[in-house]
Amino acid sequence: MARILIVDDEAPIRASLKEILEYEGHKVDEAPDGKAGVASASSKPYDLIFCDVKMPGVDGIDVLELLRGRGVATPVVMISGHGTIETAVEAIRKGAFDFIPKPLDLNRILVTMRNALAQEALVRETVRLGRAAGENATGGIVGESPALREVLALVDQIAPTDARVMITGGNGTGKELIARRLHTLSRRAAGPFVEVNCAAIPSELIESELFGHEKGAFTSAVRQHRGKFEQAEGGTLFLDEIGDMGLSAQAKVLRVLQENRVSRVGGDKDFSVDVRVVAATNKDLRAEIAAGRFREDLFHRLAVIPLHIPDLNDRREDIPLLVAHFLRLVCESYGIPVPETTPEAHDLLRTANWTGNIRELRNVVERLAILTPRGAPIDAAIVQRYAGLGGG
């Protein structure tokens, strides 16, 4: 089912066209003039617009130009009872998908509608694949600041090796993205990338999750379970929030790293594993070691290459790029036009105190995208009203 807008100053034309399109199963809105059509198409996502060329005030060509100027790329089919070759050529030159003369022919309407919707679907998929390819090439990491470039240069240098990496940084700085980039650029890229959030797994289950268990090893072990080390065979195991792992599990992870062998819980034999381990934490592990909560020998096994991710407050020049990136993703997800962001709004966002780092920024951008009136830019007043930011 497509969502279609009809813009025409003749009520009978709107009614008959709406009846045809709704009979085909589509959802149809109406606008009685060009100004109302522009307002509606700027505030709601549509898959197709039928628009009369000759209307008082804002005519069809004006509607098309205004929508394109606002970044609305919805295909527009022009209709007119006063159609001439010159009018049709101008409409197509301005970006109309097609031109249909009145009186409207049912078959022509249906064929044009299906072609327009099919082309729009193809364009969206092409754009999606192109963006996905670009994001896969960069690991989804956005920014040009010296601090970030330094980190990425080190990642590119160590990724082809099997060296273990300890990624540190605050919550929301993008440690998982860095781990995925390490995997993507490594010789293990064709293998699995398996993530374990050590803080999210109860201490009594962490060993089973990491090393697996045999059937009957404990009450709820009704079948054999392959642990994360096994699942990551030939690939990368990402131990996120490693600082929250208990001492008992730490000792067993240390053994696996020393011997490259795993024994399932409840099992009486071990077997070799070929896994690259990348760990991450937001904690100061040296302080944890001093407090007796983290094993020093495990730290040295994991931190062959230490890699620290800077806070967003230390790479503020990347904020406009990140805002544009998240705006595109959010608006694409919700099917709404991407609003412009004024320089004053960028200044406010760039100087805010981002204690939650990139994760907080993304949440703020999503909030602004949703609450900004359709067709209006994200300006300083909108940011001050809805962002809820702390001081710089």
URZI-V95332 format. One record per backbone hydrogen bond with DSSP energy under -0.5 kcal/mol. NH is the residue of the N-H (numbers start at 1). CO is the residue of the C=O. If there is no record, write none. Layout:
# URZI-V95332
nh->NH co->CO
nh->NH co->CO
This chain:
# URZI-V95332
nh->4 co->2
nh->4 co->27
nh->5 co->48
nh->6 co->29
nh->7 co->5
nh->7 co->50
nh->8 co->6
nh->8 co->31
nh->11 co->9
nh->14 co->10
nh->15 co->11
nh->16 co->12
nh->17 co->13
nh->18 co->14
nh->19 co->15
nh->20 co->16
nh->21 co->17
nh->22 co->18
nh->23 co->19
nh->24 co->20
nh->25 co->22
nh->26 co->21
nh->27 co->2
nh->29 co->4
nh->31 co->6
nh->34 co->58
nh->37 co->33
nh->38 co->34
nh->39 co->35
nh->40 co->36
nh->41 co->37
nh->42 co->38
nh->43 co->39
nh->43 co->40
nh->44 co->40
nh->47 co->3
nh->48 co->3
nh->49 co->75
nh->50 co->5
nh->51 co->49
nh->51 co->77
nh->52 co->7
nh->53 co->79
nh->55 co->53
nh->58 co->56
nh->59 co->57
nh->60 co->53
nh->63 co->59
nh->64 co->60
nh->65 co->61
nh->66 co->62
nh->67 co->63
nh->68 co->64
nh->69 co->65
nh->70 co->66
nh->71 co->68
nh->72 co->67
nh->73 co->71
nh->77 co->49
nh->78 co->76
nh->78 co->98
nh->79 co->51
nh->80 co->100
nh->88 co->84
nh->89 co->85
nh->90 co->86
nh->91 co->87
nh->92 co->88
nh->93 co->89
nh->94 co->90
nh->95 co->92
nh->96 co->91
nh->97 co->76
nh->98 co->76
nh->100 co->78
nh->102 co->80
nh->106 co->104
nh->109 co->105
nh->110 co->106
nh->111 co->107
nh->112 co->108
nh->113 co->109
nh->114 co->110
nh->115 co->111
nh->116 co->112
nh->117 co->113
nh->118 co->114
nh->119 co->115
nh->120 co->116
nh->121 co->117
nh->122 co->118
nh->123 co->119
nh->124 co->120
nh->125 co->121
nh->126 co->122
nh->127 co->123
nh->128 co->124
nh->129 co->125
nh->130 co->126
nh->131 co->127
nh->132 co->128
nh->133 co->129
nh->134 co->130
nh->135 co->131
nh->136 co->132
nh->137 co->133
nh->138 co->134
nh->139 co->135
nh->140 co->135
nh->141 co->138
nh->142 co->140
nh->149 co->145
nh->150 co->146
nh->151 co->147
nh->152 co->148
nh->153 co->149
nh->154 co->150
nh->155 co->151
nh->156 co->152
nh->157 co->153
nh->158 co->154
nh->159 co->155
nh->161 co->158
nh->165 co->277
nh->166 co->305
nh->167 co->165
nh->167 co->279
nh->168 co->166
nh->168 co->307
nh->169 co->281
nh->173 co->170
nh->178 co->174
nh->179 co->175
nh->180 co->176
nh->181 co->177
nh->182 co->178
nh->183 co->179
nh->184 co->180
nh->185 co->181
nh->186 co->183
nh->189 co->186
nh->191 co->188
nh->194 co->192
nh->194 co->236
nh->195 co->193
nh->196 co->238
nh->198 co->196
nh->198 co->240
nh->200 co->197
nh->201 co->197
nh->202 co->200
nh->205 co->202
nh->206 co->202
nh->209 co->205
nh->210 co->206
nh->211 co->207
nh->212 co->208
nh->213 co->225
nh->214 co->265
nh->216 co->221
nh->217 co->214
nh->221 co->218
nh->222 co->220
nh->225 co->213
nh->227 co->211
nh->228 co->209
nh->229 co->210
nh->231 co->227
nh->232 co->228
nh->233 co->230
nh->234 co->274
nh->235 co->232
nh->236 co->192
nh->237 co->276
nh->238 co->194
nh->238 co->236
nh->239 co->237
nh->239 co->278
nh->240 co->196
nh->240 co->238
nh->242 co->239
nh->242 co->280
nh->244 co->241
nh->245 co->242
nh->250 co->246
nh->251 co->247
nh->252 co->248
nh->253 co->249
nh->254 co->250
nh->255 co->251
nh->256 co->252
nh->257 co->253
nh->258 co->254
nh->259 co->255
nh->260 co->256
nh->262 co->271
nh->264 co->269
nh->265 co->212
nh->267 co->264
nh->271 co->262
nh->273 co->260
nh->275 co->273
nh->276 co->235
nh->277 co->275
nh->278 co->237
nh->278 co->276
nh->279 co->165
nh->280 co->239
nh->281 co->167
nh->285 co->283
nh->288 co->284
nh->289 co->285
nh->290 co->286
nh->291 co->287
nh->292 co->289
nh->293 co->288
nh->294 co->288
nh->299 co->295
nh->300 co->296
nh->301 co->297
nh->302 co->298
nh->303 co->299
nh->304 co->302
nh->305 co->164
nh->306 co->304
nh->307 co->166
nh->309 co->168
nh->310 co->308
nh->314 co->311
nh->315 co->312
nh->318 co->315
nh->319 co->316
nh->322 co->318
nh->323 co->319
nh->324 co->320
nh->325 co->321
nh->326 co->322
nh->327 co->323
nh->328 co->324
nh->329 co->325
nh->330 co->326
nh->331 co->327
nh->332 co->328
nh->333 co->329
nh->334 co->330
nh->335 co->331
nh->336 co->331
nh->339 co->337
nh->342 co->378
nh->346 co->342
nh->347 co->343
nh->348 co->344
nh->349 co->345
nh->350 co->346
nh->351 co->347
nh->352 co->348
nh->352 co->349
nh->353 co->390
nh->354 co->352
nh->355 co->353
nh->357 co->354
nh->358 co->172
nh->359 co->172
nh->359 co->356
nh->360 co->356
nh->361 co->357
nh->362 co->358
nh->363 co->359
nh->364 co->360
nh->365 co->361
nh->366 co->362
nh->367 co->363
nh->368 co->364
nh->369 co->365
nh->370 co->366
nh->371 co->367
nh->372 co->368
nh->376 co->373
nh->378 co->340
nh->379 co->377
nh->383 co->379
nh->384 co->380
nh->385 co->381
nh->386 co->382
nh->387 co->383
